[in-house]
Amino acid sequence: MIKRVATAVVLIPLVLILVLKAPLYVLALVAGAVALLAIAEFLKLVTPYGVQPLTLATYVFVALFFVFVIVASTNRTPLVETTAMVYGTTLAAALAPFIFLTVAMRMRRANLTSGYPAAAAAVFAFAYIAIPMALLVGIRQQPAGAIWTIYTLLTVWAGDIFAYFVGKSLGRHRMSPHISPKKTWEGAAASIIASVIVGTLWIQHGPGISSALLRAGLIERPGGMWGLEQPPLWPIILLSAVVNIAAQLGDLVESLIKRGAGVKDSGTILPGHGGMLDRIDAMLFAVPVVWAYGAWRLMQ
């Protein structure tokens, strides 16, 4: 527990400063590095399933994808960036199966039965980890991007914290004992409530928070929320609940992968938290929800 808290105390301020102050291309670069670390852990997790992953090919494909994300992030027009992200991500996702199957076919000629599982693992790694991390950069590029990016982080973090403590102290009914024995319905309910409260309060006070951050020199004006940019109450309550549910599903999906692989953590890079994938698993499902909401608002 001490290691877990100490790691969080160090990482959370660094992440918030990165979101607020770093140029978008730097955020994209860090997001790509995090994605590659998490993918490295994921590819190790699939080996107990009998899969021989296409490690180098996956790294190269994801790295090239984030080169595109970095270039797209230099565009200062949110609508253009959002459109580029949609088309670029769609193209990469469409090409990924063909590229990885071709690579697998050329590399696994002596053992053709291993080709398809290896390609499937690479495609899944790209869709599961790389795309959501790219969309996190996309959220930061949207109008009021700093506020919405931190909203995403706080909503997921609040749900995770309350699920842990309430589930540990009051949890009686197991949610999915075969996948994640410690998760309870009581913890899940507390998680939703916490995310709704924290997320809603953050957005409702968005203009005031933006003014404070602007005065402190932590954001530029396009990153804040002002006047008519603030959405009404009920959509944010609903969005926060959906983000939380998505985050909890993301946590369960990673638990399922780890349970099948017979391991407790995806890695050891973060003391007290396990691996990088352990730390971002909930975010991987939550980020696309917030990005889609922001893209929808941008199109209105």
Secondary structure, DSSP 4 states (H G I P E B T S, - for coil): -HHHHHHHHHHHHHHHHHHHHS-HHHHHHHHHHHHHHHHHHHHHHTGGGT----HHHHHHHHHHHHHHHHHHHT---HHHHHHHHHHHHHHHHHHHHHHHHHHHHHH-TT-GGGHHHHHHHHHHHIIIIIHHHHHHHHHHHSTTHHHHHHHHHHHHHHHHHHHHHHHHHH--SEEETTTEEEEEHHHHHHHHHHHHHHHHHHHHTHHHHHHHHHHTTSS-GGGS--GGGSPPHHHHHHHHHHHHHHHHHHHHHHHHHHHHHT-S-S-SSBTTTBSHHHHHHHHHHHHHHHHHHHHHHHH-
